[in-house]
Amino acid sequence: MGSHKDEAIAASEETGSVSFSSDNSVKIFLAGHGGLVGSVIVRKLRQLGFTNLVLRTHVKLDLIRQSDFEAFFATEKPQFVILAAAKVGGIHANNTYPPDFIGINLKIQTNVIDSAFRNGVKKLLFLGSSCIYPKLAPQPIPEDALLTGPLEPTNEWYAIAKISGIKMCQAYRIQYNWDAVSGMPTNLYGPNDNSHPENSHVLPALMRRFHEAKARDAKEVVVWGTGSPLREFLHVDDLADACVFLMDKYSGLGHVKVGSGKEVSIKELAELVK
């Protein structure tokens, strides 16, 4: 999952951070529990016997309204927080709605991270995205490639917001020694994914296109680009396992990549899906 793991376990022992898995009754707030990532983390935690999960829909708790969120934290007082909530979408959505992808995500992250710190949360896990790395980063991408070059223009708004989340966690750790950590999953797939024809990521988008093409007996499916870019994919169940590990064992300053270690070209992916 990344080169920081051994360093992280040692750091956890030195700082005496609370073991996440030592007590299944600990109170955990999972922001974004209804999405692709959050729903699987909820299922994993329940499988492990965690019973005190604090879950709120957008209707019950608007993560971008600071006053509402501060009141929620002051009342609920969760001990652990997993921040999986985000405004997400594919290339078309990022290009069409840049203020949403940078503004909404910055508000969510600022509200959750700052409120968690000020209300005595023992540990917070912030989940980002592999799009934080430069467009021309070396392959496989090392964690220290962050901020070494220009971002991919098609998702830079989302990437900048996620980079800011990493830096917020690092800033609170540096100044207050607060146990806030960041995990950066690669491209994800699994149940509850978004398959919108224009606003989804590449894998669910391809699945939808091929499904609809077969349903209408179409002779071809158009795939954007050359098909040569490489992508790494990870099932959300594997990410859920990684989140439990990071909450239980990792207490380092650096962010941790979470991926499968295997890459496939877009052309190869399309061939697999069809």
TIMAR-688226 format. One line per 2 residues: number of its first residue (from 1); their letters; for each residue y, z, x of C-alpha. Coordinates in nm, 2 decimals. Example, Ala and Ser with C-alpha at 12.3 -4.5 7.8 and 13.67 -1.06 7.14 Angstrom:
<pts>
1	AS	-0.45/0.78/1.23 | -0.11/0.71/1.37
</pts>
This chain:
<pts>
1	MG	0.00/0.00/0.00 | 0.23/0.01/0.30
3	SH	0.28/0.14/0.65 | 0.47/0.46/0.53
5	KD	0.16/0.62/0.37 | 0.04/0.84/0.67
7	EA	0.40/0.94/0.75 | 0.46/1.02/0.38
9	IA	0.16/1.26/0.35 | 0.27/1.45/0.66
11	AS	0.63/1.47/0.52 | 0.49/1.61/0.19
13	EE	0.31/1.88/0.38 | 0.61/1.97/0.59
15	TG	0.85/1.99/0.30 | 0.60/2.18/0.07
17	SV	0.66/1.95/-0.22 | 0.47/2.03/-0.54
19	SF	0.14/1.86/-0.58 | 0.16/1.64/-0.89
21	SS	-0.21/1.66/-0.97 | -0.26/2.03/-0.92
23	DN	-0.17/2.12/-1.29 | -0.24/1.88/-1.58
25	SV	0.01/2.08/-1.80 | 0.32/1.98/-1.60
27	KI	0.59/1.82/-1.81 | 0.63/1.45/-1.72
29	FL	0.90/1.22/-1.85 | 0.81/0.85/-1.83
31	AG	1.11/0.63/-1.89 | 0.99/0.29/-2.01
33	HG	0.66/0.40/-2.16 | 0.64/0.11/-2.40
35	GL	0.65/-0.17/-2.15 | 0.40/-0.36/-1.93
37	VG	0.41/-0.09/-1.66 | 0.49/0.22/-1.86
39	SV	0.22/0.18/-2.12 | -0.05/0.16/-1.85
41	IV	0.08/0.46/-1.66 | 0.07/0.66/-1.99
43	RK	-0.29/0.56/-2.04 | -0.38/0.65/-1.68
45	LR	-0.22/0.99/-1.70 | -0.40/1.07/-2.02
47	QL	-0.73/0.96/-1.87 | -0.66/1.21/-1.59
49	GF	-0.60/1.49/-1.84 | -0.22/1.51/-1.84
51	TN	-0.12/1.64/-2.18 | 0.25/1.72/-2.16
53	LV	0.40/1.37/-2.15 | 0.76/1.33/-2.28
55	LR	0.80/0.98/-2.43 | 1.10/0.83/-2.61
57	TH	1.16/0.49/-2.76 | 1.49/0.31/-2.72
59	VK	1.58/0.41/-3.07 | 1.53/0.78/-2.99
61	LD	1.69/0.77/-2.65 | 1.93/0.50/-2.52
63	LI	1.89/0.51/-2.14 | 2.23/0.34/-2.08
65	RQ	2.43/0.61/-2.28 | 2.50/0.88/-2.02
67	SD	2.60/1.15/-2.27 | 2.28/1.11/-2.47
69	FE	2.07/1.11/-2.16 | 2.23/1.43/-2.02
71	AF	2.16/1.61/-2.35 | 1.80/1.49/-2.35
73	FA	1.74/1.62/-2.00 | 1.91/1.95/-2.06
75	TE	1.69/2.01/-2.37 | 1.35/1.88/-2.24
77	KP	1.37/1.99/-1.88 | 1.09/1.77/-1.75
79	QF	0.93/1.87/-1.41 | 0.84/1.52/-1.30
81	VI	1.00/1.18/-1.38 | 0.86/0.83/-1.35
83	LA	1.13/0.56/-1.39 | 0.96/0.24/-1.51
85	AA	1.23/0.13/-1.75 | 1.42/-0.18/-1.67
87	KV	1.58/-0.50/-1.80 | 1.33/-0.76/-1.68
89	GG	1.28/-1.14/-1.72 | 1.20/-1.46/-1.55
91	IH	1.41/-1.72/-1.37 | 1.58/-1.86/-1.68
93	AN	1.67/-1.52/-1.81 | 1.81/-1.41/-1.47
95	NT	2.02/-1.72/-1.45 | 2.15/-1.70/-1.81
97	YP	2.23/-1.33/-1.84 | 2.33/-1.20/-1.49
99	PD	2.56/-0.92/-1.63 | 2.26/-0.77/-1.82
101	FI	2.03/-0.78/-1.52 | 2.26/-0.60/-1.29
103	GI	2.46/-0.39/-1.53 | 2.19/-0.26/-1.76
105	NL	1.96/-0.18/-1.47 | 2.23/0.00/-1.27
107	KI	2.32/0.21/-1.57 | 1.96/0.31/-1.64
109	QT	1.89/0.40/-1.28 | 2.21/0.60/-1.24
111	NV	2.16/0.79/-1.56 | 1.79/0.88/-1.50
113	ID	1.81/0.95/-1.13 | 2.13/1.16/-1.14
115	SA	2.03/1.35/-1.46 | 1.69/1.42/-1.31
117	FR	1.84/1.57/-1.00 | 2.10/1.78/-1.18
119	NG	1.84/1.93/-1.42 | 1.59/2.05/-1.16
121	VK	1.33/1.78/-1.17 | 1.08/1.85/-0.89
123	KL	1.00/1.48/-0.81 | 1.10/1.14/-0.93
125	LF	0.93/0.80/-0.87 | 1.15/0.50/-0.90
127	LG	0.97/0.16/-0.95 | 1.13/-0.15/-0.83
129	SS	1.03/-0.51/-0.76 | 0.92/-0.73/-0.48
131	CI	1.22/-0.95/-0.54 | 1.43/-0.70/-0.34
133	YP	1.33/-0.89/-0.02 | 1.51/-1.18/0.13
135	KL	1.42/-1.53/0.02 | 1.30/-1.63/0.37
137	AP	1.13/-1.30/0.45 | 0.82/-1.32/0.68
139	QP	0.48/-1.33/0.51 | 0.32/-1.09/0.44
141	IP	0.65/-0.91/0.38 | 0.70/-0.59/0.57
143	ED	0.89/-0.30/0.41 | 1.16/-0.32/0.68
145	AL	1.25/-0.68/0.58 | 1.48/-0.52/0.32
147	LT	1.84/-0.63/0.36 | 1.77/-0.86/0.65
149	GP	1.88/-1.18/0.48 | 2.00/-1.35/0.16
151	LE	1.82/-1.29/-0.16 | 1.65/-1.55/-0.38
153	PT	1.95/-1.67/-0.59 | 1.75/-1.70/-0.91
155	NE	1.70/-1.33/-0.94 | 1.96/-1.17/-0.71
157	WY	2.12/-0.98/-0.99 | 1.80/-0.79/-1.07
159	AI	1.72/-0.75/-0.70 | 2.06/-0.60/-0.62
161	AK	2.01/-0.34/-0.90 | 1.67/-0.25/-0.77
163	IS	1.79/-0.22/-0.41 | 2.06/0.01/-0.54
165	GI	1.79/0.23/-0.70 | 1.61/0.26/-0.37
167	KM	1.93/0.36/-0.20 | 2.01/0.61/-0.47
169	CQ	1.67/0.78/-0.41 | 1.73/0.78/-0.04
171	AY	2.08/0.92/-0.07 | 1.97/1.21/-0.28
173	RI	1.69/1.28/-0.04 | 1.92/1.27/0.27
175	QY	2.20/1.49/0.12 | 2.00/1.73/-0.10
177	NW	1.64/1.70/0.04 | 1.54/1.61/-0.32
179	DA	1.19/1.45/-0.36 | 1.28/1.11/-0.50
181	VS	1.06/0.82/-0.38 | 1.04/0.45/-0.45
183	GM	0.75/0.21/-0.51 | 0.80/-0.16/-0.50
185	PT	0.52/-0.34/-0.69 | 0.45/-0.71/-0.65
187	NL	0.43/-0.95/-0.94 | 0.24/-0.78/-1.22
189	YG	0.02/-0.89/-1.51 | -0.18/-0.72/-1.78
191	PN	-0.16/-0.60/-2.14 | 0.18/-0.58/-2.31
193	DN	0.33/-0.85/-2.08 | 0.62/-1.06/-2.20
195	SH	0.51/-1.42/-2.28 | 0.85/-1.55/-2.41
197	PE	0.86/-1.93/-2.34 | 1.19/-1.90/-2.15
199	NS	1.23/-1.53/-2.04 | 0.89/-1.44/-1.90
201	HV	0.75/-1.43/-1.55 | 0.54/-1.71/-1.41
203	LP	0.19/-1.59/-1.49 | 0.24/-1.51/-1.87
205	AL	0.46/-1.82/-1.89 | 0.18/-2.04/-1.76
207	MR	-0.08/-1.88/-1.98 | 0.14/-1.95/-2.29
209	RF	0.21/-2.31/-2.19 | -0.15/-2.39/-2.13
211	HE	-0.26/-2.22/-2.45 | 0.00/-2.40/-2.66
213	AK	-0.09/-2.73/-2.49 | -0.45/-2.70/-2.57
215	AR	-0.37/-2.60/-2.93 | -0.18/-2.92/-2.98
217	DA	-0.41/-3.13/-2.76 | -0.14/-3.22/-2.51
219	KE	-0.23/-3.42/-2.21 | -0.01/-3.24/-1.96
221	VV	0.18/-2.92/-1.89 | 0.50/-2.93/-1.69
223	VW	0.53/-2.66/-1.41 | 0.87/-2.61/-1.26
225	GT	0.92/-2.67/-0.89 | 0.69/-2.81/-0.62
227	GS	0.41/-2.56/-0.68 | 0.41/-2.47/-0.31
229	PL	0.58/-2.12/-0.32 | 0.33/-1.83/-0.27
231	RE	0.31/-1.53/-0.50 | 0.11/-1.21/-0.48
233	FL	-0.02/-1.06/-0.81 | -0.14/-0.72/-0.91
235	HV	-0.30/-0.59/-1.23 | -0.10/-0.31/-1.39
237	DD	-0.41/-0.08/-1.39 | -0.40/-0.09/-1.01
239	LA	-0.03/-0.01/-1.01 | -0.10/0.29/-1.23
241	DA	-0.34/0.42/-0.97 | -0.08/0.37/-0.70
243	CV	0.18/0.56/-0.91 | -0.05/0.86/-0.93
245	FL	-0.10/0.85/-0.55 | 0.27/0.82/-0.48
247	MD	0.35/1.11/-0.71 | 0.08/1.33/-0.56
249	KY	0.09/1.24/-0.19 | 0.40/1.05/-0.09
251	SG	0.73/1.21/0.01 | 0.89/0.98/0.26
253	LG	1.24/0.83/0.28 | 1.12/0.47/0.29
255	HV	1.01/0.26/-0.01 | 0.65/0.17/-0.04
257	KV	0.52/-0.18/-0.12 | 0.24/-0.18/-0.38
259	GS	0.03/-0.50/-0.39 | -0.30/-0.67/-0.37
261	GK	-0.25/-0.82/-0.02 | -0.36/-1.16/-0.15
263	EV	-0.13/-1.46/-0.21 | -0.17/-1.77/-0.42
265	SI	0.05/-2.08/-0.46 | 0.20/-2.16/-0.80
267	KE	0.00/-2.48/-0.80 | -0.32/-2.29/-0.74
269	LA	-0.22/-2.04/-1.01 | -0.17/-2.32/-1.26
271	EL	-0.51/-2.46/-1.18 | -0.67/-2.11/-1.23
273	VK	-0.49/-2.06/-1.56 | -0.57/-2.40/-1.71
</pts>
